[in-house]
Amino acid sequence: IGVAELRRNLSNVMDNAIDRFQEVIAGNIKKGGKTAIILSTELLDILLDYYQFSPLINYDDSTQQYEVIVPEIGAFGSGITKQEAINILLDNVVSLTEDYFDDIELYIRIEKYKKQYPYYLKLKSCVEKEQLLKVLGLDQKN
């Protein structure tokens, strides 16, 4: 729909997106302009469920430290104990996520980082440490 129609019918459009799971593409369609999509959070969560993290936990005998790696976004943490390594990883993931969205206009233009967008979008919704552990697949690995 066009922008003017969206303004006139915003309440109805939102109801359709949220209650009836209808995605709405809006923008300056007549002039071939850019568009945006309105999608229910529930449907977005379904789409993002396909993006799973596969963390790796290793112990390095030479340094006598644990290393935790999240290859999907290139995050890592290391520490003397597994829990310390995970805690450092979580801090790094939070920082990387904040940085990603602070500079989204840059990251979305670089192919490597563009592919990480769905992963960061999943992480962005995590408010508590337990949520972050679960999303990263580390809740069962402690």
Secondary structure by P-SEA (a helix, b strand, c coil): ccaaaaaacaaaaaaaaacccbbbbbccccccccbbbbbbaaaaaaaacccccbbbbbbbccccbbbbbccccccccccccaaaaaaaaaaaaaaaaaaaaaaaaaaaacaaaaaaaaaaaaaaacccaaaaaaaacccccc
